[in-house]
Amino acid sequence: MLEIRKTVEQYAPKSSFRSFTDVYKVNTSGAVRYWLVGVLVALLLILMLPWTQNIRARGSVTTLRQEERPQELNTIIAGRIIKWHVKEGDFVKAGDTIAQLAEVKDSYLDPQLLARTQQQMDAKTMSIESYSQKVAATTAQISAIEQAKTLKLEQLRNKVGQLALKVVSDSMEMIAAENDFRIAEDQYRRQRIMRDSGLASMVQVEQRNQSYQSSMAKKVSAQIKFTNTKTDLTNTRIELSQVEQEYAEKAFKAQSERASAKSDIASGEGELAKLTNQYANYAIRAGQYYLLAPQDGQIVKATKAGINEMVKEGEKLVEIVPVQATHAVELYVRPLDLPLVSRGQTVRFMFDGFPAIVFSGWPQASYGTFSGRIVAVENTVSSNGKFRVLVGEDADDRPWPPALKMGTGASGIALLKDVPIWYELWRNINGFPPDYYKQNEDDAKQKK
């Protein structure tokens, strides 16, 4: 530059040298260094600004409670559709009829099935009552047999007692007759000896002989009477045993008939219970011909369209989207970020279709975002290889848009620790994870 200036000063006029000086500002000091210093200072100040670390995740709008999510309306029985009461897009109340089915199984085609089953139940009930009456009658018969047996045995025992006394009496009579016979025999023998000695007459001998014969007859008669009485006593005792056996057989037969009747009652009650079960099943099945709305909602996604179209057991007919729902957002976070999220943690959302201006590191400066708090963190990995996190609405922040629909996309930003910008840049350059920290109980209570 100096050489050019000297050359210009030698050969160029003074006016040309002035133009060169003005253009190249040879004698003017520059302000570049001030700008450079200012930019460096501003950059240092920016690097010292606070930055909120965060985790980004993508998800969709759902509900906190399972029963508030879209519900499938499935058929419980197989049948054919004979009438639709609604169409897709209609709003229904709980209990409204969605569709009507007709029976297709031959076991249930009888229109009087319930009435005929009731008749069978009534007949079986009457049969059980008849067997119950038979049991009561047999029980009364057994009681009468026992009473008759008691009376008969008492009568025979009395007779045995009388015969036993009579045996004693007859034995005494027989002994007396034997004594009389021995006396008469001795008198007769002595009378004969006296007759042979000439001391007694023939008349006296004949009188003694007559007495002897009479005593012998009385003796024989007493022995026969005693023997007959003993025989009667033995026969009476045998009859007593026969009566006991006879009445025992009658009682056992009546008890057998009563047991048989009780068995018939038990069988009848089992059949009645089976018929009652069938009747209840038929009645419940009859109530399944009309598909009712389980809750208030909108009818969507009908899978069957025609009349007389067949449906299987458990097959889906339509879906019902509930009218009232507590919205939530399900997010899917990477396994690397899972330790950084916990229940009660704050999450900011941007919903699809709702404009928002987001400053990632300065959530307070963002516009159009909504706040939520983590309600649940699943401990099992989903099919996409990420973990599902359920986030509910933050009651301390502005409410979520009422126009939110199920399945609306949402971008979530989980807020972590506040760090300087330079630290965040250094962390990202080195590939380090965000700082992990847990909230204190006092901080959590203040946020709640």
TAZIDA-V776637 format. One record per helix or strand. SS is the DSSP state (A for helix, B for strand). FROM is the first residue (numbers start at 1). LEN is the number of residues. Records with the same first field share a line. If there is no record, write none. Layout:
SS=FROM-LEN, FROM-LEN
//
This chain:
A=2-10, 14-11, 32-16, 66-3, 106-3, 113-85, 202-86, 335-4, 363-3, 421-10, 441-7
B=50-14, 71-4, 79-6, 91-2, 97-6, 290-3, 297-4, 310-2, 316-7, 327-7, 346-6, 357-1, 367-1, 370-12, 387-7, 409-12
//
